[in-house]
Amino acid sequence: MQLFNEYQTNDGGAALYSQQHIENYRENNRQDPDKFPATDWQQTVLKSYAPRQMHDLSFTIGTEKIKTKASLSYAKVDGLYDNRAYYRYTVRINNDMNINKSLNANLDLFYKRTHNQEVPGENPIYASRVLPGFYDDKYEDGRWAPGKDGRNPLAQIYDGGFNEAFYNQMGGRLAFNFKPINDLSLTAIVSPTLNFDKTKVFSKVIQFTDVADPGKILNANQANTTLTEGRPESRYINGQLLANYSKNIRESHQLDALLGYEENYYYSEGLSASRGSFTINNFPFLDVGNLELRNNSGGAAESALRSVFSRLKYSFRDKYYVQGNVRYDGSSRFHQDRRWALFPSFSAGWTLSEESFLKNVRPLSFLKIRGSWGVVGNERIGNYPYQSSIQFYNALFYRGTQISTETTGAQVKYAVEDITWETTQSVDFGLDAGFLGNRLSLTADVYDKKTRDILLALDIPRYLGYDNPNQNAGMVSARGWELATGWRDRIGVLGYSVNLNLSDAKTQIVDLKGTQMRGDQAQLEGGEFNEWFGYKSAGLFQTAEEVKDSPVLNNNTKPGDIRYVDINEDGKITPEGDKVLLGGSLPRYIYGGNIRLDFKGLDFTLVLQGVGKVKRQLGSNVIQPFLENFGNVPAEIDGNFWSLTNTPEQNLSAKYPRLSKASEGNNYQMSDYWLMDGSYLRVKNLTLGYNLPEVLTSRLRLQGLRVYVAANDLKSFSKFPKGWDPEVDGSTYPIVTTLMGGVSVKF
């Protein structure tokens, strides 16, 4: 309340809360918590832990002719607030059948059902962070309090209805493998996947009553109870015909040749329906809703991909390797004259450690150098962008003196028939090495990728009356490297291994045909892909003279506001002249590692993961006080902002601008002021397990028994403000530490 008063007076307003009210509030809350609430919304909404459980059962049985493996699994993950959960059920059966000496078959079937349960309406995590404590969640007599004008996330969780999605997926794979002669195998595969999904959002009215008069309705969370249901379905079918020839000639020459044909077909269709103004709030079915407040919609999409491909591979004495590949792909997403494209690739390798001049180099166990060049295509650019599609709308017409609604249609986007594949050409050089009996391993790669014919919305004359059409025009490059090394050994009965990996890549936008995509993340020629774009800052204004003598973004700028650099030196701060590229938003120097130990049945695993360099933008809920003009002040800001009550020395070291609504348009513009080091190190997994000795398991008539405890996402280290995570936004579901214990039994 003290800070909100400063927020008001900084903009010329009057203080909302008297000093007496502020000083007596805690005592008043103790005596009358309904009139003077003090709600810790995050403590109220969020639980300190969320149980999860996973169970797996598998068994294998078979004869020489047929072998079957079946597995069942169940998982349940509760949320950090009630009415949020995730369920998964899986059944899988794999069959391997030997029909005769020349023919065998594989038949795999699976079914998976997942159930997501969520709270309808506003994200409870965001609401719990924005609502100040002087809004009440629940009266002392147990009734829901209205919170902020009917905005009560706790009431929404328990009485606001549900948002559920059920995903049912079933599929299989049938493969026949036939060997008509030695060295030649023919394979036919069909693999269908069917999805039958259901979504249901029942958003209920919650009426909030007066604390002194339960019969007096103050407000509600929404106008009426609504129900929206969806029934999306899809099917995906993959079919392949393969011929593979593998021949070893005089134990020196190895030749492998593959010829294949593949088809992929995808079809999806969905419908949705909704009704409102339910008279019965506990009966979530459409026929109870009001006929006047009903709506429905539906749509479908279809695509197909057909491919012919081949591979030829040759190796000589496991020293020299050469491989060539070619694909000829045709996609239904393009016009028939631009549908097909050829994608070749080539690779070669040389195992130097097999050469006589390196055979006796003692520390070296293995050394191979390799290189590759290839082109791949991307056809996932939307369905039929080359066609003149019609978009439908509801329009109002006069029929005499009456207004009626009619469905109308129009072509909105100009169609370009010669749209075709986006292509990525890549060159890669690498080496694989082993030392000291392959206890020490090393893998290194460097690569250069160029993506061409990226779809861009290029300008067309406005008098044509269409939106700008997409055309193959853009080009982006990416250069990077990858490094992995490991050490594996034993010291008596102690086995151990250490593995590390590090990679980096940097993109550059080469050509956009003069177009620009400006936002907080921009795509400009010469810059990185999705590079941060905004103003350069020069600290905070300290005095009125500084404001008067400097270019400013708007007339509301005062001491305590962020000062921006006049890049083009025109005496003004403008988006057109002073916004610049501020550095990449994509992570650099991605690294990871693991340590594994085993000792007389005990095993230990530590997995680390992190990013060495990345710029992250601090979100508004991290650094902006009084969101929505009433919300909380983040703890990070309290005591760290510029204030008229501070000394000049304190203001010089202030980290955040003054509290002000009028200056939001200046202070919270995208600038380097709000970019910070987002690098981090995370302990991803820590596992300790024990395998019972065989002498004990045999007495229990078991083949094996292992018990373990584990922790996922145990700890992270970063320069982000306390309580915030560089990997997630402040209002989304957090990355949580998971503690697990389990038993694995083999019969």
MONOR-V501111 format. One record per run of one state. SS is the DSSP state (a for helix, b for strand, c for the rest). FROM is the first residue (numbers start at 0). LEN is the number of residues. Records with the same first field share a line. If there is no record, write none. Layout:
SS: FROM-LEN  FROM-LEN
This chain:
c: 0-1  10-8  23-1  31-9  45-6  62-3  78-6  98-4  118-5  130-7  138-5  144-2  148-2  151-1  159-1  181-2  203-3  209-7  220-5  230-2  249-3  276-9  288-1  316-3  331-8  354-1  359-4  378-11  399-2  411-1  413-8  435-4  457-4  464-2  467-2  491-2  511-5  517-3  523-7  535-1  540-3  548-13  564-10  578-1  584-3  599-2  613-1  617-2  623-3  629-11  641-6  652-3  656-7  667-3  677-2  691-2  699-4  718-19  746-1
a: 1-9  18-5  24-7  40-5  123-7  152-7  285-3  351-3  355-4  461-3  543-5  574-4  619-4  626-3  647-5  663-4  671-3  693-6
b: 51-11  65-13  84-14  102-16  137-1  143-1  146-2  150-1  160-21  183-20  206-3  216-4  225-5  232-17  252-24  289-27  319-12  339-12  363-15  389-10  401-10  412-1  421-14  439-18  466-1  469-22  493-18  516-1  520-3  530-5  536-4  561-3  579-5  587-12  601-12  614-3  640-1  655-1  670-1  674-3  679-12  703-15  737-9
